[in-house]
Amino acid sequence: MKILGLTGGSGTGKSAASAAFAQLGCGVMDADASYRRLCDTCTPMLEEIQSVFSDVLSTDRKLDRKKLGAIVFADPQKLLQLNAITHPYIRQAARDAFAAFEAQGCQLCIYDAPVLFEAGMDALCDATCAVLARRETRIARIMARDAITEQYAALRIDAQKPDAFYEERCDYVVHNDGDLDSLYAQVRRIYDDILG
């Protein structure tokens, strides 16, 4: 089984690209979805986060992601601290998912991870692909998806890597400012190239 690391900043459309790969029969491991599950269920990770960023757990001991987000997206050092805590848990969940997809006979598994390189997960991938989009497109998508203000969406984007970071490191780049047909055509070319 081949693993394609799919990355890019918030609001670029990684989920849409993942869905396009899934339609081609690929397994998809979504690091963000895995992180959200861990935020609800992984007591050891939550205790580590609480010990560093006090007062970010709700009364039912779940992570207040908006409160934590406001802290880490305003301070790059705090974001690094959070990533150091969460990445090992996310990495293990990814390994478990890869093993399950391989057991099902998947030929290509997509690892959708915004911080693929920062977490060192690119080392587990046979190839990497960035999904990029214009800043204004990304802000609009994030506002619609997360019901947040333009200012908070821009803050989130500004805390992330620039396009050049991905262009220098990735084997493939998908430009996702057009329609779904354009996205699907780009995904199909990458799929054929990897498995061809």
BAFI-3210 file (N, C-alpha, C; in Angstrom, 3 decimals, decimal comma, padded with zeros to 6 digits):
// residues 196
n [1|2|3|4|5|6|7|8|9|10|11|12|13|14|15|16|17|18|19|20|21|22|23|24|25|26|27|28|29|30|31|32|33|34|35|36|37|38|39|40|41|42|43|44|45|46|47|48|49|50|51|52|53|54|55|56|57|58|59|60|61|62|63|64|65|66|67|68|69|70|71|72|73|74|75|76|77|78|79|80|81|82|83|84|85|86|87|88|89|90|91|92|93|94|95|96|97|98|99|100|101|102|103|104|105|106|107|108|109|110|111|112|113|114|115|116|117|118|119|120|121|122|123|124|125|126|127|128|129|130|131|132|133|134|135|136|137|138|139|140|141|142|143|144|145|146|147|148|149|150|151|152|153|154|155|156|157|158|159|160|161|162|163|164|165|166|167|168|169|170|171|172|173|174|175|176|177|178|179|180|181|182|183|184|185|186|187|188|189|190|191|192|193|194|195|196]
n.u [000,843|000,494|001,206|-000,071|000,773|-001,264|-001,468|-001,564|-002,704|-005,279|-008,579|-007,965|-009,051|-008,513|-010,122|-012,044|-010,391|-009,510|-011,947|-012,338|-010,233|-011,123|-013,396|-012,176|-011,509|-009,623|-008,247|-008,819|-007,218|-007,876|-006,195|-007,035|-009,693|-009,134|-007,688|-009,761|-011,411|-009,657|-009,499|-011,891|-011,825|-009,336|-007,889|-005,188|-003,838|-005,411|-004,980|-002,276|-002,371|-003,949|-002,209|-000,276|-001,621|-003,480|-006,916|-008,389|-010,109|-013,492|-016,360|-017,259|-014,951|-013,961|-012,085|-011,892|-011,861|-011,987|-011,185|-008,585|-007,554|-007,565|-005,498|-003,201|-002,999|-002,323|000,208|003,150|005,009|003,463|001,815|003,676|004,239|001,758|001,566|003,723|002,737|000,376|001,038|002,384|000,216|-001,574|000,005|000,205|-002,471|-002,700|-000,919|-002,304|-004,613|-003,516|-002,632|-005,075|-006,328|-004,565|-004,945|-007,485|-007,003|-006,450|-004,989|-003,971|-003,527|-004,685|-003,212|-004,413|-003,215|-002,703|-000,315|001,750|004,558|005,714|005,080|006,593|005,490|005,646|007,669|006,588|005,278|004,855|004,731|004,074|001,537|000,394|-002,425|-003,452|-004,753|-006,070|-005,643|-007,955|-009,987|-009,589|-010,101|-012,846|-013,889|-013,148|-014,533|-017,196|-017,267|-016,503|-017,960|-016,850|-015,285|-014,059|-011,648|-010,630|-010,394|-008,455|-006,336|-005,832|-004,947|-002,673|-001,011|-000,097|001,930|003,430|002,497|004,819|006,327|005,076|005,201|007,928|008,439|006,658|005,703|003,606|001,248|-001,899|-004,070|-006,627|-008,773|-010,724|-013,557|-015,238|-014,858|-012,389|-010,745|-011,148|-010,090|-007,376|-006,764|-007,242|-005,190|-002,937|-003,462|-003,399|-000,740|000,676|-000,178|000,057]
n.v [-001,192|002,221|005,418|008,623|011,725|014,355|017,766|021,238|024,588|025,824|025,903|025,508|023,421|020,732|018,663|018,373|017,519|015,112|013,754|013,457|011,717|009,543|008,795|007,527|005,193|005,220|004,860|007,056|008,893|011,221|013,627|015,860|015,184|012,958|014,178|015,725|013,663|012,559|014,734|014,538|012,062|011,116|010,873|010,978|012,715|015,037|015,723|016,368|018,627|020,359|020,719|022,369|024,479|025,931|025,861|025,218|023,177|022,110|021,998|019,381|018,034|018,124|019,334|022,803|023,916|026,320|028,248|027,339|027,551|030,342|031,032|029,621|030,296|032,902|032,997|031,803|030,179|028,917|027,416|025,614|024,258|023,027|021,350|019,640|018,152|016,946|015,670|013,038|011,391|011,672|010,650|007,925|007,156|007,467|005,506|003,217|003,460|003,280|000,615|-000,721|000,038|-001,126|-003,822|-004,087|-004,120|-001,807|000,161|002,715|005,061|008,010|010,455|012,951|015,792|018,769|019,648|018,051|017,940|019,309|017,622|015,491|013,413|013,057|011,329|008,814|008,609|007,798|009,676|013,226|015,767|019,029|021,071|024,057|027,420|030,707|033,443|035,013|033,301|031,197|032,449|033,030|030,422|029,304|030,967|030,349|027,595|027,262|029,103|031,577|034,814|037,105|038,218|036,331|034,128|035,060|035,403|032,751|031,749|033,341|032,352|030,073|028,131|029,651|029,432|028,825|027,223|024,731|024,266|023,931|021,525|019,471|016,696|016,865|019,409|020,793|023,132|024,829|026,758|026,799|025,120|022,038|020,122|020,801|020,368|017,576|016,578|017,190|015,642|013,077|012,856|012,759|010,450|008,499|008,805|007,963|005,313|004,276]
n.w [000,000|-000,803|000,670|000,637|001,678|002,460|002,510|003,664|004,248|006,530|005,271|002,591|001,241|001,691|002,659|000,653|-001,408|-000,280|-000,228|-002,951|-003,573|-002,047|-003,482|-005,542|-004,432|-002,435|000,876|003,631|006,065|008,376|009,972|011,481|012,191|013,681|015,737|016,868|017,860|019,719|021,448|022,717|023,906|024,801|027,648|028,806|026,958|027,155|029,822|029,737|028,050|029,613|031,759|030,706|029,399|031,309|032,408|030,043|029,721|029,628|031,867|031,683|031,243|028,655|025,861|025,366|022,419|021,003|022,859|023,430|020,850|020,451|022,138|021,149|018,427|018,513|019,441|018,417|019,845|021,777|020,152|019,130|021,510|022,017|019,760|020,261|022,347|021,281|018,825|019,093|019,911|017,782|015,747|016,475|016,192|013,446|012,479|013,316|011,754|009,143|009,154|009,356|006,919|005,111|005,709|004,696|002,050|000,619|-001,978|-002,055|000,434|001,891|003,823|005,474|006,636|008,255|009,453|008,414|007,742|009,903|011,982|011,352|009,977|007,287|006,798|006,881|004,544|001,061|-000,907|-001,185|-001,091|-001,646|-000,969|-002,185|-001,941|-002,714|-000,385|000,252|-000,536|001,217|003,712|003,477|003,262|005,770|007,555|006,859|007,364|010,101|011,483|012,379|012,984|010,448|011,232|013,100|011,438|009,641|011,421|012,068|009,580|009,191|011,144|010,086|007,744|004,791|001,263|-000,200|001,497|001,308|-001,449|-001,877|-000,619|-001,331|-003,430|-005,191|-006,200|-005,663|-006,968|-005,607|-006,294|-008,100|-009,603|-008,523|-010,520|-011,636|-009,412|-009,037|-011,405|-011,133|-008,884|-009,913|-011,796|-010,119|-008,628|-010,691|-011,436|-009,157|-008,757|-011,249]
ca.u [000,000|001,192|000,608|000,115|000,537|-001,996|-001,321|-001,908|-003,265|-006,710|-009,433|-007,502|-009,897|-007,949|-011,211|-012,624|-009,419|-009,591|-013,189|-012,109|-009,425|-011,978|-014,249|-011,358|-011,275|-008,527|-008,535|-008,471|-006,995|-007,954|-005,516|-007,859|-010,809|-008,523|-007,399|-011,033|-011,810|-008,741|-009,861|-013,076|-011,726|-007,989|-007,621|-003,782|-003,511|-006,112|-004,300|-001,034|-002,738|-004,403|-001,069|000,486|-002,535|-004,511|-008,259|-008,887|-011,076|-014,829|-016,783|-017,376|-013,575|-013,657|-011,244|-012,520|-010,947|-011,950|-010,369|-007,205|-007,174|-007,272|-004,191|-002,067|-002,859|-001,782|001,576|003,784|005,654|002,410|001,389|004,704|004,038|000,569|001,909|004,616|001,884|-000,641|001,535|002,579|-001,086|-002,107|000,873|-000,183|-003,781|-002,447|-000,338|-003,386|-005,489|-002,803|-002,644|-006,441|-006,564|-003,764|-005,621|-008,669|-006,561|-006,310|-003,746|-003,481|-004,132|-004,437|-003,054|-004,779|-002,611|-002,260|001,079|002,413|006,019|006,066|004,923|007,502|004,723|006,010|008,603|005,803|004,560|005,585|004,726|003,324|000,765|-000,166|-003,600|-003,285|-005,817|-005,812|-005,943|-009,354|-010,808|-009,428|-010,806|-014,283|-014,207|-013,023|-015,649|-018,419|-017,163|-016,350|-018,792|-015,978|-015,148|-013,003|-010,406|-010,131|-009,990|-007,185|-005,345|-005,511|-004,145|-001,376|-000,202|000,307|003,025|003,078|002,437|006,171|006,749|004,542|005,693|009,318|008,553|005,710|005,869|002,471|000,512|-003,249|-004,546|-008,056|-009,575|-011,749|-014,713|-014,921|-014,354|-010,958|-010,119|-011,197|-009,162|-006,015|-006,647|-007,165|-003,834|-002,010|-003,807|-002,876|000,709|001,214|-000,488|000,284]
ca.v [000,000|003,513|006,460|009,980|012,761|015,480|018,845|022,588|025,389|025,809|026,518|025,290|022,404|019,382|017,694|018,137|016,694|013,781|013,137|013,066|010,494|008,468|008,344|006,653|003,967|005,368|005,036|008,408|009,130|012,662|013,944|016,790|014,430|012,119|015,084|016,067|012,486|012,488|015,831|014,114|010,727|010,717|011,510|011,359|013,891|016,194|016,104|017,058|019,958|021,151|021,059|023,437|025,592|025,778|026,409|025,021|022,077|022,501|021,333|017,935|017,566|018,123|020,467|023,984|024,118|027,738|028,944|026,934|028,126|031,770|031,121|029,118|030,970|034,244|032,868|030,650|029,286|028,114|026,451|024,566|023,470|022,192|020,314|018,674|017,284|016,197|014,899|011,601|010,717|011,661|009,750|006,546|006,934|007,319|004,169|002,241|003,580|002,742|-000,847|-001,172|000,185|-002,130|-005,107|-004,087|-004,235|-000,498|000,379|004,057|005,678|009,444|010,965|014,365|016,355|020,153|019,819|016,813|018,063|019,725|016,451|014,447|012,300|012,869|010,198|007,592|008,722|007,520|010,941|014,273|016,655|020,212|021,726|025,494|028,300|032,112|033,836|035,449|032,089|030,456|033,160|032,819|029,022|029,087|031,668|029,584|026,264|027,275|030,172|032,501|036,124|037,255|038,490|035,086|033,295|035,610|035,085|031,331|031,601|034,008|031,532|028,876|028,262|030,217|028,470|028,437|026,121|023,485|024,097|023,465|020,211|018,466|016,079|017,308|020,579|020,975|024,516|024,636|027,983|026,636|024,292|020,665|019,376|021,088|019,662|016,133|016,275|017,225|014,473|011,872|012,797|012,334|009,038|007,695|008,883|007,167|003,887|003,863]
ca.w [000,000|-000,838|001,500|000,131|002,671|001,882|003,478|003,228|005,330|006,818|004,261|001,209|000,619|001,826|002,836|-000,674|-002,133|000,332|-000,702|-004,349|-003,520|-001,512|-004,584|-006,382|-003,680|-001,476|002,287|004,072|007,489|008,593|011,236|012,257|012,771|014,714|016,853|017,525|018,637|020,868|022,366|023,466|024,494|025,235|028,938|029,015|026,151|027,727|031,066|029,349|027,544|030,763|032,616|030,055|029,101|032,333|032,195|028,674|029,732|030,062|033,101|031,419|030,985|027,224|025,497|024,763|021,295|020,619|023,863|023,188|019,562|020,635|022,798|020,352|017,131|018,760|019,961|017,760|020,824|022,410|019,133|019,139|022,736|021,821|018,785|020,910|023,165|020,536|017,669|019,325|019,962|016,411|014,979|016,777|015,565|012,005|012,251|013,476|010,574|007,981|009,266|009,058|005,475|004,410|005,922|003,826|000,664|-000,045|-002,722|-001,751|001,611|001,994|005,185|005,422|007,847|008,069|009,893|007,984|007,839|011,255|012,855|010,897|009,404|005,877|006,749|006,691|003,270|-000,178|-001,645|-000,491|-001,959|-000,992|-001,534|-001,983|-002,424|-002,404|001,001|000,410|-000,662|002,465|004,783|003,278|003,588|007,211|008,205|006,613|007,970|011,558|012,055|013,120|012,363|009,452|011,961|013,666|010,297|009,149|012,450|011,914|008,359|009,378|012,050|009,351|006,778|003,488|000,150|-000,608|002,371|000,744|-002,820|-001,819|000,008|-001,816|-004,749|-006,009|-005,712|-006,199|-006,804|-005,369|-006,330|-009,130|-009,252|-008,135|-011,683|-011,720|-008,288|-009,292|-012,507|-010,568|-008,007|-010,764|-012,379|-009,058|-008,349|-011,800|-011,419|-008,041|-008,903|-012,635]
c.u [000,882|000,445|000,964|-000,220|-000,085|-001,998|-001,663|-002,574|-004,764|-007,483|-008,994|-008,362|-009,303|-009,048|-011,873|-011,694|-009,434|-010,828|-013,048|-011,262|-010,262|-012,897|-013,504|-010,998|-010,145|-009,056|-008,116|-008,363|-006,903|-007,363|-006,341|-009,020|-010,305|-008,222|-008,678|-011,534|-010,948|-009,081|-011,077|-012,837|-010,380|-007,580|-006,142|-003,378|-004,149|-005,434|-002,986|-001,328|-003,125|-003,229|-000,238|-000,379|-003,701|-005,820|-008,719|-009,816|-012,412|-015,196|-016,942|-016,049|-013,281|-012,851|-012,085|-011,595|-010,876|-011,066|-008,891|-006,692|-006,797|-005,895|-003,069|-001,903|-002,341|-000,317|002,238|004,459|004,642|001,869|002,391|004,552|002,853|000,888|002,804|003,826|001,032|-000,087|001,787|001,271|-001,684|-001,313|000,479|-001,534|-003,617|-001,885|-001,410|-004,303|-004,815|-002,852|-004,019|-006,736|-005,790|-004,406|-006,865|-008,299|-006,470|-004,969|-003,113|-004,262|-003,723|-004,315|-003,217|-004,323|-002,106|-000,794|001,886|003,920|006,454|006,001|005,863|006,790|005,007|006,960|007,870|005,129|005,465|005,697|003,906|002,670|000,229|-001,412|-003,474|-004,494|-005,471|-006,298|-007,414|-010,327|-010,781|-010,195|-012,310|-014,694|-014,172|-014,183|-016,940|-018,409|-017,234|-017,187|-017,970|-015,860|-014,025|-011,649|-009,800|-009,668|-008,633|-006,047|-004,881|-004,600|-002,747|-000,449|000,353|001,389|002,536|003,092|003,819|006,700|006,326|005,098|007,112|009,426|007,715|006,028|004,797|001,850|-000,831|-003,646|-006,068|-008,816|-010,728|-012,910|-014,267|-014,396|-012,850|-010,199|-010,043|-010,234|-007,719|-005,763|-006,470|-005,763|-002,818|-002,220|-003,200|-001,352|001,309|001,005|-000,224|001,563]
c.v [001,247|004,497|007,816|010,953|013,970|016,606|020,191|023,301|025,240|026,511|026,323|024,265|021,007|018,338|017,368|017,268|015,273|013,036|012,671|011,795|009,310|007,915|007,419|005,356|004,035|005,376|006,436|008,442|010,640|012,996|014,892|016,073|013,531|012,964|015,442|014,891|012,365|013,554|015,468|012,854|010,393|011,467|011,869|012,609|015,146|016,658|016,822|018,477|020,871|021,581|022,206|024,685|025,528|026,449|026,313|023,807|022,596|021,715|019,822|017,316|017,366|019,383|021,581|024,428|025,586|028,535|028,625|027,540|029,590|031,963|030,777|029,820|032,398|034,193|031,616|029,674|028,362|027,068|025,296|023,663|022,512|021,038|019,239|017,687|016,371|015,291|013,420|010,813|010,596|010,683|008,283|006,212|006,733|005,940|003,084|002,253|003,002|001,207|-001,400|-001,068|-000,866|-003,506|-005,234|-004,168|-002,927|-000,417|001,718|004,606|007,146|009,807|012,472|015,018|017,774|020,370|018,553|016,866|018,397|018,549|015,316|013,266|012,088|011,679|008,869|007,541|008,399|008,763|011,946|015,205|017,813|020,665|023,201|026,248|029,727|032,465|034,211|034,269|031,317|031,121|032,920|031,394|028,770|029,755|030,866|028,254|026,306|028,341|031,101|033,810|036,112|037,450|037,200|034,141|033,752|035,305|033,634|031,123|032,178|033,233|030,294|029,186|028,904|029,126|027,949|027,275|024,782|023,212|023,542|022,015|019,116|017,964|016,558|018,551|020,641|022,419|024,470|025,953|027,869|025,795|022,866|019,839|019,571|020,347|018,165|015,733|016,248|015,997|013,204|011,724|012,300|010,845|008,139|007,671|007,980|005,680|003,352|003,114]
c.w [000,000|000,063|000,901|001,247|002,001|002,902|002,853|004,379|005,467|005,696|002,819|000,479|000,660|001,945|001,502|-001,515|-001,594|-000,156|-002,153|-004,421|-003,036|-002,600|-005,537|-005,649|-002,673|-000,040|002,686|005,590|007,676|009,959|012,093|012,938|013,895|015,957|017,606|018,385|019,900|021,911|023,221|024,290|025,141|026,507|029,131|028,214|026,742|029,013|030,781|028,871|028,701|031,637|032,037|029,830|030,083|031,914|030,733|028,574|030,240|031,324|032,899|030,982|029,496|026,920|024,891|023,631|020,875|021,579|023,642|021,878|019,670|021,274|021,816|019,008|017,279|019,198|019,371|018,729|021,478|021,427|019,053|020,363|022,575|020,868|019,401|021,776|022,285|019,439|017,953|019,351|018,553|015,549|015,213|016,141|014,059|011,690|012,341|012,252|009,334|007,982|008,908|007,564|004,683|004,529|005,044|002,346|-000,100|-000,774|-002,373|-000,564|001,648|003,469|005,131|006,722|007,602|008,439|009,608|008,210|009,259|012,238|012,465|010,259|007,916|005,721|006,528|005,319|002,083|-001,047|-000,841|-001,500|-001,139|-001,729|-001,176|-002,527|-002,017|-000,992|001,181|000,298|000,643|003,612|004,679|003,656|005,096|007,957|008,065|007,366|009,491|012,263|012,943|012,342|011,319|010,129|012,503|012,549|009,756|010,131|012,318|010,702|008,559|010,312|011,338|008,323|005,476|002,403|-000,240|000,227|001,773|-000,649|-002,848|-001,370|-000,645|-003,216|-005,723|-005,370|-006,441|-005,932|-006,758|-005,227|-007,320|-008,642|-008,923|-009,302|-011,844|-010,626|-008,587|-010,401|-012,000|-009,687|-008,844|-011,378|-011,351|-008,743|-009,435|-011,784|-010,333|-008,276|-010,307|-012,777]
res [m|k|i|l|g|l|t|g|g|s|g|t|g|k|s|a|a|s|a|a|f|a|q|l|g|c|g|v|m|d|a|d|a|s|y|r|r|l|c|d|t|c|t|p|m|l|e|e|i|q|s|v|f|s|d|v|l|s|t|d|r|k|l|d|r|k|k|l|g|a|i|v|f|a|d|p|q|k|l|l|q|l|n|a|i|t|h|p|y|i|r|q|a|a|r|d|a|f|a|a|f|e|a|q|g|c|q|l|c|i|y|d|a|p|v|l|f|e|a|g|m|d|a|l|c|d|a|t|c|a|v|l|a|r|r|e|t|r|i|a|r|i|m|a|r|d|a|i|t|e|q|y|a|a|l|r|i|d|a|q|k|p|d|a|f|y|e|e|r|c|d|y|v|v|h|n|d|g|d|l|d|s|l|y|a|q|v|r|r|i|y|d|d|i|l|g]
***
